[in-house]
Amino acid sequence: MSTPTDPILWLRNEKCGLGPYRTDLVETYWRWEQDPALMIGYGRQAPESLDARTEGMRRQQGGDNIRFTLYDLTTGGDPTPAGVATLLPDHSVRCAEYVVMLGNEFRGHGLGTAATRLVLDYAWHVTNLRMVWLSVLAPNAAAIRAYENAGFQPAGRLRQAGYWRGTPCDEIIMDALASDFTGLSVISDPAQPS
């Protein structure tokens, strides 16, 4: 039996779980977002106050975007909040932009790939999207590798559209199509964990 403080997991695989975006975690989300490595990866140049982040979360919860809290399931204990993921859908064409953020302590262990696969599974089998795309700064090789491992493919390049550690860099556009999704689905394959 779950208690009110137990996380709700809508989907899970061997490494990661997806649950609802949680107002009680706003300070945790904010702390992750202030990590300089994450700011560089997003091309953001200035930190944000906790008050501004809290107000932003209130606005986000009223929008059409699909937001998840990502949980690390590899610790053997309770699911641990590890990041957030968002689908920004354009329902008129059944496509969405994908954005993901992992806390620093959760990077480099395959959690980003596992989370991205779950979000794509949700996109294809729950939201009925046909294409999901993302942008990533070209020097962010670890992120590009994780996205490719999850099923994204390079689709284009915006020359010098971003900055990486103070130097102009290209932004890579990647996409994933529902018709190309070959991974196991935790939604459509009853033999997979849910």
JOJOFEN-V597673 format. One record per residue. N is the residue number from 1. RES is the residue in three letters. PSI is psi in whole degrees, -180 to 180 (999 if undefined). D_CENTER is the distance of its C-alpha to the mean C-alpha in whole Angstrom. Layout:
N&RES&PSI&D_CENTER  N&RES&PSI&D_CENTER
//
This chain:
1&MET&137&28  2&SER&156&26  3&THR&168&26  4&PRO&-21&25  5&THR&-11&23  6&ASP&136&21  7&PRO&145&18  8&ILE&128&17  9&LEU&115&15  10&TRP&-40&15  11&LEU&154&14  12&ARG&154&14  13&ASN&-164&15  14&GLU&-22&17  15&LYS&-27&14  16&CYS&152&12  17&GLY&150&12  18&LEU&130&10  19&GLY&-177&12  20&PRO&153&13  21&TYR&132&12  22&ARG&126&15  23&THR&-30&17  24&ASP&-9&19  25&LEU&10&16  26&VAL&-39&16  27&GLU&-36&18  28&THR&-48&15  29&TYR&-46&12  30&TRP&-43&15  31&ARG&-45&16  32&TRP&-42&13  33&GLU&-19&13  34&GLN&-4&17  35&ASP&123&16  36&PRO&-37&18  37&ALA&-39&16  38&LEU&-41&13  39&MET&-40&15  40&ILE&-44&16  41&GLY&-33&13  42&TYR&-8&13  43&GLY&17&16  44&ARG&144&17  45&GLN&-11&20  46&ALA&143&21  47&PRO&166&20  48&GLU&145&20  49&SER&156&22  50&LEU&-38&21  51&ASP&-44&23  52&ALA&-39&21  53&ARG&-40&18  54&THR&-44&19  55&GLU&-41&21  56&GLY&-38&18  57&MET&-39&16  58&ARG&-43&19  59&ARG&-41&19  60&GLN&-38&15  61&GLN&-18&16  62&GLY&-3&19  63&GLY&-177&17  64&ASP&-4&16  65&ASN&152&12  66&ILE&113&10  67&ARG&142&9  68&PHE&149&8  69&THR&134&9  70&LEU&137&8  71&TYR&137&11  72&ASP&124&13  73&LEU&9&16  74&THR&-6&18  75&THR&-14&20  76&GLY&-12&22  77&GLY&-148&22  78&ASP&151&21  79&PRO&133&17  80&THR&124&15  81&PRO&130&13  82&ALA&-15&10  83&GLY&-172&7  84&VAL&154&5  85&ALA&148&3  86&THR&138&6  87&LEU&126&8  88&LEU&91&11  89&PRO&149&14  90&ASP&92&17  91&HIS&-25&19  92&SER&-25&22  93&VAL&7&21  94&ARG&45&18  95&CYS&163&16  96&ALA&151&12  97&GLU&144&10  98&TYR&134&7  99&VAL&135&5  100&VAL&149&3  101&MET&126&6  102&LEU&142&8  103&GLY&148&11  104&ASN&-42&14  105&GLU&-8&16  106&PHE&1&13  107&ARG&152&12  108&GLY&13&15  109&HIS&13&15  110&GLY&1&13  111&LEU&-37&10  112&GLY&-43&7  113&THR&-46&9  114&ALA&-42&10  115&ALA&-43&7  116&THR&-40&6  117&ARG&-42&10  118&LEU&-43&9  119&VAL&-40&7  120&LEU&-41&10  121&ASP&-46&13  122&TYR&-44&12  123&ALA&-43&12  124&TRP&-44&15  125&HIS&-12&17  126&VAL&-53&16  127&THR&-14&16  128&ASN&40&18  129&LEU&156&16  130&ARG&-19&18  131&MET&140&15  132&VAL&137&12  133&TRP&164&12  134&LEU&165&10  135&SER&145&12  136&VAL&141&12  137&LEU&136&15  138&ALA&-38&18  139&PRO&-9&19  140&ASN&70&15  141&ALA&-38&17  142&ALA&-43&14  143&ALA&-44&11  144&ILE&-44&13  145&ARG&-44&14  146&ALA&-44&11  147&TYR&-42&10  148&GLU&-42&14  149&ASN&-26&14  150&ALA&-11&12  151&GLY&0&14  152&PHE&152&13  153&GLN&148&16  154&PRO&137&18  155&ALA&-14&19  156&GLY&180&20  157&ARG&132&21  158&LEU&112&21  159&ARG&130&24  160&GLN&40&24  161&ALA&-9&21  162&GLY&-178&20  163&TYR&139&21  164&TRP&111&20  165&ARG&44&22  166&GLY&0&25  167&THR&134&25  168&PRO&143&24  169&CYS&165&22  170&ASP&156&21  171&GLU&129&18  172&ILE&132&17  173&ILE&131&15  174&MET&151&14  175&ASP&161&14  176&ALA&136&14  177&LEU&142&17  178&ALA&-37&17  179&SER&-19&21  180&ASP&-6&20  181&PHE&114&17  182&THR&-4&19  183&GLY&164&17  184&LEU&140&19  185&SER&125&17  186&VAL&-11&17  187&ILE&-49&18  188&SER&-10&21  189&ASP&103&22  190&PRO&-16&24  191&ALA&-13&25  192&GLN&152&21  193&PRO&147&20  194&SER&999&19
//
